[in-house]
Amino acid sequence: MLAGLYDLLASSPVALLFAVIGLGWFLGAVRLRGFSLGVAAVLFVGLVFGAVDPRHFVLPEFVYLLGLILFVYIIGLQSGPMFFNLFRRQGLRFTLAGTLIPAVAAVGAAVAGLVLATGAPVATGLFCGALTNTPALAAAIERLRGVLAAGAADGPTVGYSIAYPLGVVGLILVMQVATRIARVDFKEEDRRARAASGLGDDLLSRELRLANPQLVGKSFEEARFAELTGMVFTRVKRRGEGEEILVTPELPLQADDVLVGVGPPDAIERAVLLIGPLVGEHRERFGSDIAHRDLVVLQRKVAGTKLSELSAACGCPVVVSRIRRGGIAITPEADTTLELGDHIRAVAHARDLDRVSQVVGDPLRDLTETDFMSFSFGLILGVFLGTFPIPLPGGQTMSLGLAGGPLVVGLILGRLGRTGPIVWTMPANASLTLRQLGILLFLAGVGTRAGATFVATFEKQGLPLLLAGGLITVLSATAAILLSRRVFGFDMITTLGLVAGIHTQPAALSFANTHTGSETPNVAYAAVYPVATISKIILAQILAGL
C-alpha cells in the first residue's frame, strides 16, 4: 500500500500538490505553548517531500508562480483603499518605516552572509525569512531563475526556511517585552490610535438641538457637519412637523431643529461645540416613516459608488450611518467609496427600504460570487508591470517581477474600486479563499523544489544560519519599535501594528490584537504592509544579485 502511494505521488503532480497542502495545513494547526507554524508548515512539508525524493517529489514551476501572483494581487486589492486613505494622513512616516527598517535588515543579512560565507542566495533567504516575507522570497527566486544552477537558485528558499520559525517567534517576543517595559495603558493608547487614524468604533447615537444662529438657513451640504465634526446625521425633528425628516444635502436648517446622528465620543464633543447642546441620550428610536436596515454591498453597480452618489443610484433619499469593512468600523463621509462586502446601515423612508436593499445587495445571495473577467484582466496588467525594466545605477536594471507587479496593480485597482462598468474589488470571502489558495500553491511549489538543497545546507551551517536569522529579526523589530515610539511619537497600539506590518507577519498582528484587546493594530498594519512588501521585493532582488 505504501509503495502504491509512493508511486502515485511520484507520478501525479496533482496528488503530490494536495498531499503537501493537506498535511501542511494539518501540521500548521497544531499549537505548542501557544505557537503554531500556520500556513508556513506547508513549506516545511514540501521541503521534506523534496528531500526524500528530489527527482520525483518536485512540483512544476507553474504551480508556485500561479500561487504567487494570486496571493500578491489579492493582497493589493484588499490593502489598496486603506493604504491610500491612510497614506494621505501619515504617509511619509509609514513610508519611511516601511523602507528604512527592511533596508537595515538587508544590511544585516548581507553582513551575515559575508561572515558565514553562505553566498548571496542563502543570505537573501535569511533576509526574507527573518522578515517573514513570501513575496520577497519569490522575487529572489525569480531573479535567480535561469541565471544560476538549480541548487544555487534554491538558496533563497533554504535561507528562508531556516530563518522563518525564529522570524515569527522572535518578533512576538520582542513585541511582548516592549509592552511590558513601556507599561502602557492600552485603553488610552487605543483612543490615541483611533484619533490619529481617523477611524472610529463604538459609534454612539445622539440628538443635538441647533442653537448656533450662523447655521440657520444653511443646507446640510453647506454646513459640512461630517467634515467638521465626524458625526453623520440621519434625521431632523422639527417643531410643527408631525414626523421626522430624513436628512438630504439640500435640506435647510431651522432654529431649534433637533439633529439625530451617530459618531464616536470625540466627534460628539465637536458637534456640541458647533451645533448646540445634547437632548438626552438617543438610542436610535425611529419614527413610523423612517427606518434603517443593515445591508451587505453585493451589487456590482453600487461597488465603487461614493456615498454622496448613493441616493441617485437608489432613486430615493438614503443616508448611510455606519460602515464596517474587514472588521474595522469606518466613519461615513460624502467621498467614502463603497466596496463589495461592506456592511452598512442604511437609513431611509420605510417605504423605500426594499428598493435600497435591491440596489445595494440581497444578503441572502452568495457572498462569494466573483467577476473573473475583471480579476483576469487585473492579473494580466500586474504581470505586464512586473516585466517592465527599472534602471539602476551602474547600467543595471531590475523589475518588480511577478511578486511586485501584481501587488502594485492590485493596490491601484483596489483603490479605484471600479472603472466604468468594470468592478475590480471582490467580496471578502472570495478574496480570503483565493489569497489562501495562492500562498498554499506557492509554498508547496518552492518547498518541494528546494528540499535536497535545504538538507545539505542545514547539515553544514544550520545552527549559525538559524541564530543569524533570529538576530536579524530581533534587531529589525527593536529598531522598528524605537523608530515608531521615539522618532515618530506613535502610540503603542499603532507601533505594534506597524512592527507586524513591516515584518508582514499575520501571526504577529493576531498577537497584537489579542494582547491589546483591540483591532486597531489592523490599521497601521494595512498602511505599512504594501510599502514594506514592495521594499523587501526590491531589496531581495538587489541582495540576490550581489
HELIX and SHEET records of a PDB file:
HELIX    1   1 LEU A    2  SER A   11  1                                  10    
HELIX    2   2 PRO A   13  GLY A   28  1                                  16    
HELIX    3   3 GLY A   38  ALA A   40  5                                   3    
HELIX    4   4 ALA A   41  VAL A   52  1                                  12    
HELIX    5   5 GLU A   61  LEU A  116  1                                  56    
HELIX    6   6 ALA A  120  ALA A  130  1                                  11    
HELIX    7   7 THR A  134  LEU A  144  1                                  11    
HELIX    8   8 ALA A  150  ALA A  153  1                                   4    
HELIX    9   9 GLY A  155  ALA A  182  1                                  28    
HELIX   10  10 PHE A  186  SER A  197  1                                  12    
HELIX   11  11 PRO A  213  LEU A  215  5                                   3    
HELIX   12  12 PHE A  220  ALA A  223  1                                   4    
HELIX   13  13 PHE A  225  THR A  229  1                                   5    
HELIX   14  14 PRO A  265  LEU A  274  1                                  10    
HELIX   15  15 LEU A  307  GLU A  309  5                                   3    
HELIX   16  16 LEU A  310  CYS A  314  1                                   5    
HELIX   17  17 ALA A  350  ASP A  352  5                                   3    
HELIX   18  18 LEU A  353  VAL A  360  1                                   8    
HELIX   19  19 PHE A  372  GLY A  386  1                                  15    
HELIX   20  20 PRO A  393  GLY A  395  5                                   3    
HELIX   21  21 GLY A  401  LEU A  416  1                                  16    
HELIX   22  22 ALA A  428  LEU A  482  1                                  55    
HELIX   23  23 LEU A  483  VAL A  487  3                                   5    
HELIX   24  24 MET A  492  ILE A  502  1                                  11    
HELIX   25  25 PRO A  506  THR A  516  1                                  11    
HELIX   26  26 PRO A  521  ALA A  544  1                                  24    
SHEET    1   A 4 LEU A 204  ARG A 209  0                                        
SHEET    2   A 4 VAL A 258  GLY A 263 -1                                        
SHEET    3   A 4 VAL A 232  LYS A 237 -1                                        
SHEET    4   A 4 ILE A 245  LEU A 246 -1                                        
SHEET    1   B 4 ILE A 290  VAL A 296  0                                        
SHEET    2   B 4 HIS A 343  HIS A 349 -1                                        
SHEET    3   B 4 VAL A 318  ARG A 325 -1                                        
SHEET    4   B 4 ILE A 328  ILE A 330 -1                                        
SHEET    1   C 2 PRO A 389  PRO A 391  0                                        
SHEET    2   C 2 THR A 397  SER A 399 -1                                        
SHEET    1   D 2 ARG A 418  THR A 419  0                                        
SHEET    2   D 2 ILE A 422  VAL A 423 -1                                        
END                                                                             
